[in-house]
Amino acid sequence: MKVYQIGWNSKVAPANTKKSNVFFQAMKPSQFNGFDYACVRKFKAPVEKFNILEDLYRWSNEKFQKILNRNFEGRQQTTLFQRKEMLKEWSCYLTEENQAIKPALALIILSSIVKDLKSNNDKLPPVLNKRVLADSISDLNTMLSSDKDSFFDFAKIYSVRANNFYKTELKKDVIDSGWIKIPSLVNDRENFSSNVDKLKVLSAESWCTKSFNAEPYLAKGDFHIYFEEGMPRLGLRFNKDLLVEIQNEKNDNNISLKYFDVLKSYLDSNGFKLNRILKEKISDTLDKKEFISKIRSKIGEQEIKGNNVYKIMDYLGFEPIYSEDGTVSIKKYGCLNLGFNLSFEDIGIDENKLFEQISEIRGNAIFRGTGVTNLGILKKILGNADFENSAVMTLGQLEEIGGFANFANSLVNSSGNLKRIGSWSDFENSILEGLGVLEYIGKDAYFNNSKIKTLGALKHIGGIADISNTEISEDMIRKVYLKDGFINQ
């Protein structure tokens, strides 16, 4: 692929002083031009400490390296590795391959493409396309030439350019629904580089072919992708003529039940050879599909379609009871124990809709491994509540947890109406920044390594409070009744 080199204005006019003083006089923002000025303004660079342009570049490079050294963990274990690999590619190009890109501009670009990479999501940096990048830089240059103080978001500029580019370049490949094939190195050596880019762009966000594995996988064999409504749903990876991997959009190493019929039809009609592991997976999925059909028949298709919470919960063993207001109380909540490691989604049940009618859980609620994201009208969990590594983001109307509450490594972003936790609570590595109306924690409270900045209405902790590595001050914690003191080290 052609590498576009862009010429920049990289020189700064010296101050109107004698030559002997040029290198020892503090600089001003007005002495910088183009991308350099944009960098000074965007990052509030300490120009009063700079004597020459190279001082800005050294400062920019230091900030650039700090960004690269950040912890880019996401919700899934593979996210960190994918993010690091993709940023490594960007870094190499910005700092080594294209010498026309100066450190100030490199900092602008890198800081923009990482701003949405948070620990509570699995977003990836955009795929690096050198032509798109050159055009985006040119767009920014034109914008700053017109108004040097223009507000800009480089990631958006790049995204618009990339979307336009791929709509044109990949127009024949991008389809609304159906299968496409991206040929391997052996089958299309001349276009291998562009095919690698194509695989990165068309892959689902969770697939490793979105980044570091696109080239080595495509070097070994073809890649087939199934699209529905313009989104990649299935990926087939080959090693020569042998199918070695079937991946769904979640990248959880399971064969998607939702698209199983589409997959089976495609495999049969093409007569692909499968390795032993995939043959066993196909056979197991057929059995699983038949088992689910029996479950749906026993619950009742109309009951599932109409979200009959009582009938669904009764069959699944959660012992529902109708409350006086017509809502449902259940004995417990957690993963299903029906065989085949089935989930609610596998059966065709929307968990969030269940919680539009469930107001109480009389025992423990273990949300890890379930698909619920919003607890809806649920007001009480009388037993323990475990949100660690779950999909729950919103507590809904929840007011009370009778046992312990584990929010460690959770996606819960607000404590909502929660007022009381009966036993210990763990907020380690959670994304909560405040405790809202929470007043009471019955035993130990572990805030360590959390983002909590304010304790809100909290009045009572019936054990110790660990506030190490947080923004919670000793003055803040002393305003709360603590039975056994606090840890801050």
C-alpha positions as a Python dict, from the first residue, in 0.01 Angstrom:
ca = {
    (1, 'M'): (0, 0, 0),
    (2, 'K'): (123, 345, -84),
    (3, 'V'): (239, 549, 213),
    (4, 'Y'): (135, 912, 188),
    (5, 'Q'): (389, 1159, 320),
    (6, 'I'): (254, 1494, 433),
    (7, 'G'): (463, 1807, 457),
    (8, 'W'): (421, 2010, 774),
    (9, 'N'): (520, 2351, 901),
    (10, 'S'): (762, 2241, 1169),
    (11, 'K'): (970, 2552, 1222),
    (12, 'V'): (897, 2823, 1473),
    (13, 'A'): (1005, 3179, 1421),
    (14, 'P'): (1252, 3283, 1693),
    (15, 'A'): (1169, 3564, 1930),
    (16, 'N'): (1282, 3916, 1833),
    (17, 'T'): (1587, 3916, 2054),
    (18, 'K'): (1956, 3904, 2001),
    (19, 'K'): (2082, 3579, 1857),
    (20, 'S'): (2271, 3489, 2174),
    (21, 'N'): (1944, 3479, 2372),
    (22, 'V'): (1725, 3278, 2130),
    (23, 'F'): (1783, 2942, 2296),
    (24, 'F'): (1735, 3065, 2652),
    (25, 'Q'): (1407, 3254, 2631),
    (26, 'A'): (1078, 3104, 2739),
    (27, 'M'): (841, 3056, 2449),
    (28, 'K'): (478, 3161, 2401),
    (29, 'P'): (189, 2972, 2235),
    (30, 'S'): (181, 3232, 1956),
    (31, 'Q'): (526, 3119, 1844),
    (32, 'F'): (394, 2779, 1736),
    (33, 'N'): (221, 2692, 1409),
    (34, 'G'): (-14, 2430, 1268),
    (35, 'F'): (-19, 2095, 1448),
    (36, 'D'): (239, 2215, 1700),
    (37, 'Y'): (14, 2502, 1807),
    (38, 'A'): (-285, 2265, 1820),
    (39, 'C'): (-89, 2033, 2050),
    (40, 'V'): (16, 2320, 2278),
    (41, 'R'): (-344, 2437, 2304),
    (42, 'K'): (-508, 2093, 2336),
    (43, 'F'): (-275, 1961, 2607),
    (44, 'K'): (-192, 2291, 2777),
    (45, 'A'): (178, 2231, 2720),
    (46, 'P'): (407, 2422, 2961),
    (47, 'V'): (556, 2639, 2687),
    (48, 'E'): (704, 2877, 2943),
    (49, 'K'): (957, 2600, 3010),
    (50, 'F'): (1045, 2559, 2642),
    (51, 'N'): (1333, 2737, 2469),
    (52, 'I'): (1316, 2573, 2127),
    (53, 'L'): (1069, 2367, 1923),
    (54, 'E'): (1247, 2045, 2011),
    (55, 'D'): (1149, 2100, 2376),
    (56, 'L'): (784, 2066, 2273),
    (57, 'Y'): (867, 1752, 2080),
    (58, 'R'): (1048, 1597, 2377),
    (59, 'W'): (754, 1682, 2602),
    (60, 'S'): (504, 1542, 2347),
    (61, 'N'): (703, 1221, 2314),
    (62, 'E'): (704, 1172, 2692),
    (63, 'K'): (324, 1207, 2705),
    (64, 'F'): (297, 976, 2403),
    (65, 'Q'): (493, 705, 2584),
    (66, 'K'): (285, 748, 2902),
    (67, 'I'): (-29, 681, 2701),
    (68, 'L'): (122, 364, 2553),
    (69, 'N'): (216, 244, 2901),
    (70, 'R'): (-136, 274, 3038),
    (71, 'N'): (-333, -31, 3147),
    (72, 'F'): (-580, -90, 2864),
    (73, 'E'): (-773, -377, 3024),
    (74, 'G'): (-1134, -428, 2919),
    (75, 'R'): (-1414, -657, 3027),
    (76, 'Q'): (-1265, -961, 2853),
    (77, 'Q'): (-915, -1100, 2902),
    (78, 'T'): (-833, -1081, 2530),
    (79, 'T'): (-920, -711, 2511),
    (80, 'L'): (-595, -596, 2673),
    (81, 'F'): (-383, -797, 2431),
    (82, 'Q'): (-576, -682, 2124),
    (83, 'R'): (-563, -317, 2229),
    (84, 'K'): (-190, -335, 2296),
    (85, 'E'): (-118, -502, 1961),
    (86, 'M'): (-325, -250, 1765),
    (87, 'L'): (-170, 46, 1949),
    (88, 'K'): (174, -100, 1885),
    (89, 'E'): (101, -87, 1512),
    (90, 'W'): (-16, 274, 1539),
    (91, 'S'): (286, 367, 1750),
    (92, 'C'): (538, 216, 1511),
    (93, 'Y'): (390, 403, 1219),
    (94, 'L'): (355, 737, 1399),
    (95, 'T'): (705, 737, 1551),
    (96, 'E'): (917, 529, 1313),
    (97, 'E'): (776, 458, 970),
    (98, 'N'): (648, 802, 874),
    (99, 'Q'): (914, 1056, 961),
    (100, 'A'): (689, 1341, 842),
    (101, 'I'): (470, 1292, 1149),
    (102, 'K'): (627, 1498, 1426),
    (103, 'P'): (580, 1414, 1797),
    (104, 'A'): (320, 1686, 1858),
    (105, 'L'): (93, 1549, 1586),
    (106, 'A'): (162, 1191, 1694),
    (107, 'L'): (39, 1280, 2044),
    (108, 'I'): (-278, 1437, 1904),
    (109, 'I'): (-354, 1123, 1704),
    (110, 'L'): (-275, 866, 1973),
    (111, 'S'): (-462, 1046, 2253),
    (112, 'S'): (-769, 1068, 2033),
    (113, 'I'): (-786, 701, 1930),
    (114, 'V'): (-749, 574, 2290),
    (115, 'K'): (-999, 805, 2462),
    (116, 'D'): (-1284, 552, 2449),
    (117, 'L'): (-1080, 249, 2558),
    (118, 'K'): (-1220, 199, 2908),
    (119, 'S'): (-1207, -91, 3154),
    (120, 'N'): (-1587, -127, 3136),
    (121, 'N'): (-1597, -186, 2761),
    (122, 'D'): (-1416, -389, 2495),
    (123, 'K'): (-1382, -121, 2230),
    (124, 'L'): (-1073, -140, 2013),
    (125, 'P'): (-870, 135, 1848),
    (126, 'P'): (-958, 194, 1482),
    (127, 'V'): (-777, -19, 1225),
    (128, 'L'): (-473, 168, 1093),
    (129, 'N'): (-509, 256, 726),
    (130, 'K'): (-218, 472, 609),
    (131, 'R'): (-406, 629, 320),
    (132, 'V'): (-702, 717, 541),
    (133, 'L'): (-465, 857, 802),
    (134, 'A'): (-289, 1078, 546),
    (135, 'D'): (-623, 1213, 423),
    (136, 'S'): (-739, 1274, 782),
    (137, 'I'): (-420, 1465, 863),
    (138, 'S'): (-473, 1672, 551),
    (139, 'D'): (-831, 1748, 662),
    (140, 'L'): (-705, 1861, 1002),
    (141, 'N'): (-435, 2074, 842),
    (142, 'T'): (-695, 2248, 626),
    (143, 'M'): (-916, 2308, 930),
    (144, 'L'): (-633, 2458, 1135),
    (145, 'S'): (-513, 2670, 843),
    (146, 'S'): (-858, 2826, 829),
    (147, 'D'): (-883, 2875, 1207),
    (148, 'K'): (-591, 2776, 1426),
    (149, 'D'): (-818, 2770, 1733),
    (150, 'S'): (-1070, 2531, 1577),
    (151, 'F'): (-1214, 2264, 1805),
    (152, 'F'): (-1151, 1919, 1660),
    (153, 'D'): (-1177, 1550, 1742),
    (154, 'F'): (-922, 1364, 1535),
    (155, 'A'): (-1083, 1026, 1601),
    (156, 'K'): (-1407, 1151, 1442),
    (157, 'I'): (-1219, 1295, 1144),
    (158, 'Y'): (-1048, 959, 1095),
    (159, 'S'): (-1372, 765, 1144),
    (160, 'V'): (-1555, 967, 876),
    (161, 'R'): (-1267, 923, 633),
    (162, 'A'): (-1242, 549, 709),
    (163, 'N'): (-1615, 491, 661),
    (164, 'N'): (-1610, 669, 326),
    (165, 'F'): (-1299, 479, 218),
    (166, 'Y'): (-1433, 136, 307),
    (167, 'K'): (-1774, 206, 156),
    (168, 'T'): (-1594, 267, -172),
    (169, 'E'): (-1313, 12, -154),
    (170, 'L'): (-1517, -270, -1),
    (171, 'K'): (-1846, -194, -168),
    (172, 'K'): (-1845, -524, -356),
    (173, 'D'): (-1773, -716, -33),
    (174, 'V'): (-1995, -550, 228),
    (175, 'I'): (-2342, -697, 214),
    (176, 'D'): (-2650, -669, 430),
    (177, 'S'): (-2698, -1042, 478),
    (178, 'G'): (-2512, -1348, 354),
    (179, 'W'): (-2163, -1494, 331),
    (180, 'I'): (-1843, -1343, 194),
    (181, 'K'): (-1505, -1508, 142),
    (182, 'I'): (-1170, -1336, 195),
    (183, 'P'): (-901, -1532, 8),
    (184, 'S'): (-575, -1645, 166),
    (185, 'L'): (-220, -1562, 62),
    (186, 'V'): (-202, -1871, -159),
    (187, 'N'): (-534, -1796, -329),
    (188, 'D'): (-473, -1422, -385),
    (189, 'R'): (-107, -1338, -335),
    (190, 'E'): (-123, -1012, -532),
    (191, 'N'): (-389, -858, -304),
    (192, 'F'): (-279, -1014, 26),
    (193, 'S'): (-205, -683, 199),
    (194, 'S'): (-541, -532, 109),
    (195, 'N'): (-718, -857, 201),
    (196, 'V'): (-559, -843, 547),
    (197, 'D'): (-694, -489, 589),
    (198, 'K'): (-1030, -610, 464),
    (199, 'L'): (-1039, -890, 722),
    (200, 'K'): (-955, -645, 1002),
    (201, 'V'): (-1229, -406, 898),
    (202, 'L'): (-1500, -667, 843),
    (203, 'S'): (-1428, -875, 1155),
    (204, 'A'): (-1646, -848, 1465),
    (205, 'E'): (-1501, -629, 1739),
    (206, 'S'): (-1431, -927, 1965),
    (207, 'W'): (-1241, -1134, 1705),
    (208, 'C'): (-863, -1144, 1713),
    (209, 'T'): (-870, -1099, 1335),
    (210, 'K'): (-976, -741, 1411),
    (211, 'S'): (-611, -685, 1496),
    (212, 'F'): (-303, -901, 1548),
    (213, 'N'): (-418, -1235, 1402),
    (214, 'A'): (-557, -1112, 1070),
    (215, 'E'): (-229, -1151, 880),
    (216, 'P'): (-106, -1485, 1021),
    (217, 'Y'): (-450, -1646, 990),
    (218, 'L'): (-505, -1527, 635),
    (219, 'A'): (-155, -1644, 543),
    (220, 'K'): (-264, -1999, 633),
    (221, 'G'): (-611, -2013, 480),
    (222, 'D'): (-928, -1842, 364),
    (223, 'F'): (-1169, -1667, 600),
    (224, 'H'): (-1548, -1670, 558),
    (225, 'I'): (-1781, -1424, 732),
    (226, 'Y'): (-2158, -1434, 766),
    (227, 'F'): (-2338, -1099, 784),
    (228, 'E'): (-2686, -1021, 910),
    (229, 'E'): (-2819, -666, 883),
    (230, 'G'): (-2470, -555, 787),
    (231, 'M'): (-2308, -697, 1102),
    (232, 'P'): (-2063, -991, 1119),
    (233, 'R'): (-2223, -1281, 1308),
    (234, 'L'): (-2012, -1587, 1221),
    (235, 'G'): (-1650, -1637, 1120),
    (236, 'L'): (-1496, -1948, 963),
    (237, 'R'): (-1117, -1987, 969),
    (238, 'F'): (-939, -2234, 742),
    (239, 'N'): (-593, -2387, 743),
    (240, 'K'): (-546, -2466, 375),
    (241, 'D'): (-867, -2658, 291),
    (242, 'L'): (-947, -2767, 649),
    (243, 'L'): (-1197, -2572, 860),
    (244, 'V'): (-1030, -2528, 1201),
    (245, 'E'): (-1239, -2265, 1381),
    (246, 'I'): (-1601, -2149, 1393),
    (247, 'Q'): (-1649, -1829, 1590),
    (248, 'N'): (-1958, -1631, 1684),
    (249, 'E'): (-1986, -1257, 1744),
    (250, 'K'): (-1926, -1301, 2119),
    (251, 'N'): (-1600, -1488, 2059),
    (252, 'D'): (-1681, -1730, 2344),
    (253, 'N'): (-1570, -2041, 2155),
    (254, 'N'): (-1928, -2171, 2130),
    (255, 'I'): (-2130, -2240, 1818),
    (256, 'S'): (-2413, -1989, 1805),
    (257, 'L'): (-2754, -2152, 1840),
    (258, 'K'): (-2918, -1850, 1682),
    (259, 'Y'): (-2726, -1896, 1358),
    (260, 'F'): (-2677, -2272, 1372),
    (261, 'D'): (-2918, -2349, 1087),
    (262, 'V'): (-2746, -2089, 866),
    (263, 'L'): (-2407, -2236, 953),
    (264, 'K'): (-2511, -2599, 900),
    (265, 'S'): (-2664, -2522, 563),
    (266, 'Y'): (-2346, -2340, 450),
    (267, 'L'): (-2119, -2622, 566),
    (268, 'D'): (-2330, -2892, 401),
    (269, 'S'): (-2376, -2709, 70),
    (270, 'N'): (-2002, -2646, 36),
    (271, 'G'): (-1883, -2981, 164),
    (272, 'F'): (-1612, -2829, 383),
    (273, 'K'): (-1376, -3063, 568),
    (274, 'L'): (-1387, -3007, 947),
    (275, 'N'): (-1128, -3103, 1205),
    (276, 'R'): (-1224, -3350, 1479),
    (277, 'I'): (-1301, -3085, 1743),
    (278, 'L'): (-1544, -2900, 1517),
    (279, 'K'): (-1719, -3223, 1417),
    (280, 'E'): (-1782, -3293, 1785),
    (281, 'K'): (-1904, -2936, 1844),
    (282, 'I'): (-2151, -2961, 1557),
    (283, 'S'): (-2283, -3291, 1694),
    (284, 'D'): (-2314, -3149, 2049),
    (285, 'T'): (-2493, -2841, 1919),
    (286, 'L'): (-2746, -3058, 1736),
    (287, 'D'): (-2820, -3240, 2063),
    (288, 'K'): (-2839, -2909, 2248),
    (289, 'K'): (-3082, -2768, 1993),
    (290, 'E'): (-3309, -3071, 2032),
    (291, 'F'): (-3295, -3040, 2414),
    (292, 'I'): (-3392, -2672, 2399),
    (293, 'S'): (-3685, -2754, 2173),
    (294, 'K'): (-3819, -2990, 2441),
    (295, 'I'): (-3777, -2725, 2714),
    (296, 'R'): (-3958, -2461, 2510),
    (297, 'S'): (-4237, -2709, 2446),
    (298, 'K'): (-4275, -2780, 2820),
    (299, 'I'): (-4277, -2413, 2919),
    (300, 'G'): (-4496, -2324, 2625),
    (301, 'E'): (-4407, -2121, 2320),
    (302, 'Q'): (-4677, -1863, 2395),
    (303, 'E'): (-4563, -1829, 2755),
    (304, 'I'): (-4207, -1756, 2643),
    (305, 'K'): (-4319, -1519, 2369),
    (306, 'G'): (-4556, -1339, 2609),
    (307, 'N'): (-4296, -1326, 2889),
    (308, 'N'): (-4505, -1522, 3139),
    (309, 'V'): (-4258, -1473, 3425),
    (310, 'Y'): (-4439, -1699, 3674),
    (311, 'K'): (-4459, -1994, 3431),
    (312, 'I'): (-4100, -1949, 3314),
    (313, 'M'): (-3956, -1919, 3666),
    (314, 'D'): (-4165, -2211, 3788),
    (315, 'Y'): (-4033, -2449, 3523),
    (316, 'L'): (-3674, -2334, 3572),
    (317, 'G'): (-3688, -2406, 3946),
    (318, 'F'): (-3686, -2053, 4092),
    (319, 'E'): (-4006, -2110, 4297),
    (320, 'P'): (-4206, -1797, 4207),
    (321, 'I'): (-4471, -1645, 4435),
    (322, 'Y'): (-4714, -1373, 4334),
    (323, 'S'): (-4700, -1061, 4553),
    (324, 'E'): (-5010, -862, 4643),
    (325, 'D'): (-4932, -604, 4375),
    (326, 'G'): (-4913, -868, 4104),
    (327, 'T'): (-4535, -871, 4078),
    (328, 'V'): (-4331, -1187, 4127),
    (329, 'S'): (-4100, -1295, 4411),
    (330, 'I'): (-3848, -1572, 4337),
    (331, 'K'): (-3641, -1790, 4570),
    (332, 'K'): (-3303, -1728, 4403),
    (333, 'Y'): (-3141, -1617, 4080),
    (334, 'G'): (-2841, -1740, 3887),
    (335, 'C'): (-2723, -1957, 3601),
    (336, 'L'): (-2950, -2237, 3486),
    (337, 'N'): (-2884, -2597, 3590),
    (338, 'L'): (-3051, -2783, 3308),
    (339, 'G'): (-2759, -2945, 3129),
    (340, 'F'): (-2560, -2838, 2821),
    (341, 'N'): (-2454, -2524, 3012),
    (342, 'L'): (-2772, -2355, 2888),
    (343, 'S'): (-2838, -1984, 2930),
    (344, 'F'): (-3168, -1795, 2932),
    (345, 'E'): (-3075, -1656, 2591),
    (346, 'D'): (-3028, -2008, 2451),
    (347, 'I'): (-3388, -2087, 2542),
    (348, 'G'): (-3505, -1758, 2390),
    (349, 'I'): (-3580, -1579, 2717),
    (350, 'D'): (-3502, -1209, 2758),
    (351, 'E'): (-3373, -1170, 3115),
    (352, 'N'): (-3424, -794, 3125),
    (353, 'K'): (-3793, -849, 3051),
    (354, 'L'): (-3813, -1094, 3343),
    (355, 'F'): (-3695, -820, 3578),
    (356, 'E'): (-3972, -593, 3462),
    (357, 'Q'): (-4196, -811, 3685),
    (358, 'I'): (-3959, -956, 3949),
    (359, 'S'): (-3973, -739, 4263),
    (360, 'E'): (-3800, -963, 4520),
    (361, 'I'): (-3538, -1237, 4545),
    (362, 'R'): (-3582, -1424, 4872),
    (363, 'G'): (-3237, -1584, 4873),
    (364, 'N'): (-2908, -1534, 4690),
    (365, 'A'): (-2863, -1368, 4351),
    (366, 'I'): (-2552, -1462, 4157),
    (367, 'F'): (-2549, -1261, 3835),
    (368, 'R'): (-2215, -1379, 3700),
    (369, 'G'): (-2278, -1578, 3383),
    (370, 'T'): (-2629, -1443, 3334),
    (371, 'G'): (-2733, -1194, 3068),
    (372, 'V'): (-2936, -944, 3269),
    (373, 'T'): (-2813, -584, 3246),
    (374, 'N'): (-3096, -396, 3423),
    (375, 'L'): (-3262, -510, 3747),
    (376, 'G'): (-3581, -326, 3660),
    (377, 'I'): (-3840, -317, 3942),
    (378, 'L'): (-3642, -546, 4176),
    (379, 'K'): (-3644, -385, 4523),
    (380, 'K'): (-3505, -649, 4758),
    (381, 'I'): (-3244, -923, 4753),
    (382, 'L'): (-3277, -1085, 5095),
    (383, 'G'): (-2967, -1301, 5057),
    (384, 'N'): (-2628, -1230, 4898),
    (385, 'A'): (-2582, -1037, 4573),
    (386, 'D'): (-2281, -1112, 4353),
    (387, 'F'): (-2229, -874, 4060),
    (388, 'E'): (-1860, -954, 3999),
    (389, 'N'): (-1781, -997, 3627),
    (390, 'S'): (-2153, -989, 3547),
    (391, 'A'): (-2338, -801, 3273),
    (392, 'V'): (-2544, -596, 3521),
    (393, 'M'): (-2499, -222, 3466),
    (394, 'T'): (-2811, -77, 3629),
    (395, 'L'): (-2954, -168, 3971),
    (396, 'G'): (-3296, -36, 3876),
    (397, 'Q'): (-3514, 18, 4185),
    (398, 'L'): (-3306, -204, 4417),
    (399, 'E'): (-3317, -70, 4775),
    (400, 'E'): (-3186, -349, 4996),
    (401, 'I'): (-2938, -639, 4993),
    (402, 'G'): (-2975, -854, 5302),
    (403, 'G'): (-2643, -1039, 5280),
    (404, 'F'): (-2312, -941, 5125),
    (405, 'A'): (-2282, -729, 4810),
    (406, 'N'): (-1995, -799, 4574),
    (407, 'F'): (-1941, -520, 4320),
    (408, 'A'): (-1574, -608, 4256),
    (409, 'N'): (-1484, -588, 3886),
    (410, 'S'): (-1845, -515, 3798),
    (411, 'L'): (-2004, -290, 3535),
    (412, 'V'): (-2254, -135, 3778),
    (413, 'N'): (-2219, 240, 3720),
    (414, 'S'): (-2454, 376, 3986),
    (415, 'S'): (-2574, 261, 4327),
    (416, 'G'): (-2918, 400, 4240),
    (417, 'N'): (-3174, 360, 4520),
    (418, 'L'): (-2965, 115, 4724),
    (419, 'K'): (-2984, 213, 5093),
    (420, 'R'): (-2877, -93, 5289),
    (421, 'I'): (-2627, -382, 5262),
    (422, 'G'): (-2666, -629, 5548),
    (423, 'S'): (-2319, -785, 5547),
    (424, 'W'): (-1980, -704, 5391),
    (425, 'S'): (-1940, -518, 5065),
    (426, 'D'): (-1659, -525, 4809),
    (427, 'F'): (-1609, -240, 4561),
    (428, 'E'): (-1253, -329, 4456),
    (429, 'N'): (-1187, -237, 4091),
    (430, 'S'): (-1548, -131, 4040),
    (431, 'I'): (-1631, 173, 3827),
    (432, 'L'): (-1862, 329, 4084),
    (433, 'E'): (-1754, 683, 4176),
    (434, 'G'): (-2000, 742, 4461),
    (435, 'L'): (-2236, 557, 4695),
    (436, 'G'): (-2541, 776, 4645),
    (437, 'V'): (-2812, 712, 4907),
    (438, 'L'): (-2645, 402, 5058),
    (439, 'E'): (-2657, 449, 5438),
    (440, 'Y'): (-2568, 114, 5595),
    (441, 'I'): (-2306, -159, 5543),
    (442, 'G'): (-2339, -434, 5806),
    (443, 'K'): (-1980, -560, 5809),
    (444, 'D'): (-1647, -487, 5636),
    (445, 'A'): (-1635, -247, 5341),
    (446, 'Y'): (-1360, -292, 5081),
    (447, 'F'): (-1317, 24, 4876),
    (448, 'N'): (-953, -44, 4787),
    (449, 'N'): (-849, 14, 4425),
    (450, 'S'): (-1193, 151, 4339),
    (451, 'K'): (-1287, 478, 4170),
    (452, 'I'): (-1510, 587, 4458),
    (453, 'K'): (-1458, 955, 4540),
    (454, 'T'): (-1753, 1026, 4768),
    (455, 'L'): (-1930, 822, 5035),
    (456, 'G'): (-2261, 999, 4983),
    (457, 'A'): (-2513, 929, 5261),
    (458, 'L'): (-2313, 645, 5423),
    (459, 'K'): (-2347, 648, 5804),
    (460, 'H'): (-2253, 300, 5926),
    (461, 'I'): (-1986, 34, 5854),
    (462, 'G'): (-2003, -259, 6095),
    (463, 'G'): (-1643, -370, 6049),
    (464, 'I'): (-1328, -231, 5888),
    (465, 'A'): (-1310, 1, 5589),
    (466, 'D'): (-1025, -45, 5343),
    (467, 'I'): (-969, 285, 5157),
    (468, 'S'): (-618, 210, 5030),
    (469, 'N'): (-540, 336, 4681),
    (470, 'T'): (-859, 543, 4656),
    (471, 'E'): (-952, 911, 4659),
    (472, 'I'): (-1144, 860, 4984),
    (473, 'S'): (-975, 1077, 5247),
    (474, 'E'): (-933, 998, 5615),
    (475, 'D'): (-1154, 1296, 5696),
    (476, 'M'): (-1433, 1153, 5480),
    (477, 'I'): (-1416, 807, 5639),
    (478, 'R'): (-1405, 948, 5994),
    (479, 'K'): (-1752, 1097, 5939),
    (480, 'V'): (-1889, 743, 5912),
    (481, 'Y'): (-1943, 516, 6214),
    (482, 'L'): (-1672, 249, 6192),
    (483, 'K'): (-1680, -44, 6430),
    (484, 'D'): (-1323, -164, 6363),
    (485, 'G'): (-1141, 135, 6210),
    (486, 'F'): (-996, 173, 5863),
    (487, 'I'): (-700, 72, 5646),
    (488, 'N'): (-522, 331, 5434),
    (489, 'Q'): (-180, 223, 5308),
}
